[in-house]
């Protein structure tokens, strides 16, 4: 007999079935034992006469039995299978669970992060986490579908790569074949996605994994996932319009509620004047209770800012004392192109950058890029790079931009943060299956960890 899923039992009254799943709860009433069996589709009550007494919660079991209608007074209106139960004729323990290290019948927020993440595979069984991770899957699919229907090509870009600047430190990976040389893990697919525009794909997207060695905050680790998008022959408004439509479609697909059908647009300076910040919450108190999503765009950011001397990544990038605010590959708005090329009014140059905010968080950001090599070169000159340094760090981009590159622009939406906002969570860790601890340790597995002297030697590295 084939396995029946819990939810399908509703159509199998008086039929013999086999169920497979976890013992959600167990209640002993003398000779009768009741368990709620849980699978991915729900829970169902199973009743055993002089059976199942030794089952432990969260063991994986196979139950053979017959689906029965419950007597009227035993109906449980709180669960979809509350009108039926399974009369157990036989059962098998497939995997016995010992006592669980953490409770999973609560929302889990009362449990310490370390123990939740050490036993994340148990923690993820709780209803709240199942809902969050399943919503993440549905939302990601909806975004992808929406982009596919708009003629986007999905493509992966390398993980072992050269440094690309997103304002954080790189994670570096030693090369065994070329001892003393290193790859960098991508802070974003920025340069490769632009090169896909040079390659003529016109519309690209990727659910991209990125690595940023930033100071840890309680709600984020070193890795993030973004919906990475790039488009050719577009203006700032074209990208914003497409992204807005895609986000709206995906939000509706997961039954999210939008405050505005047309996302309001604020200039950076207006946002600062009105809200004191470039990320803000447009919801009323009522809308906050309702889990409404209030998206808005912010545009017209300054391209450059003075280097923050306490930030090593900024000091490294901004040798002249100036560094980029968002993305060095952006172009200035057309009105300020001349200032940029002449290195005038540097602090006043506005970049063709747009950020998407929602409920007080920045959930995306992108820009129209400099596809003219002179404009890109000048950005790096403004930051104090010498010609030699420019050649070394972005010479390949300048070369590509002299071999037929269309005007282009794109965006990256922070998937972890979007899911956090959509699920009404406070931390991005609640929207990722295996996030890091706040001290930078991996979930379940104990990394970072030591490597052997032999491995180090092979890589040409010495223990520090
Ligand atoms: N590369 C940018 C980021 O990761 C996004 C973009 O400009 O497309 O934030």
Boltz pocket constraint, residues with backbone or C-beta under 6 A from the ligand:
constraints:
  - pocket:
      binder: B
      contacts: [[A, 166], [A, 187], [A, 188], [A, 189], [A, 190], [A, 229], [A, 327], [A, 365], [A, 366], [A, 367], [A, 410], [A, 411], [A, 412]]
      max_distance: 6.0
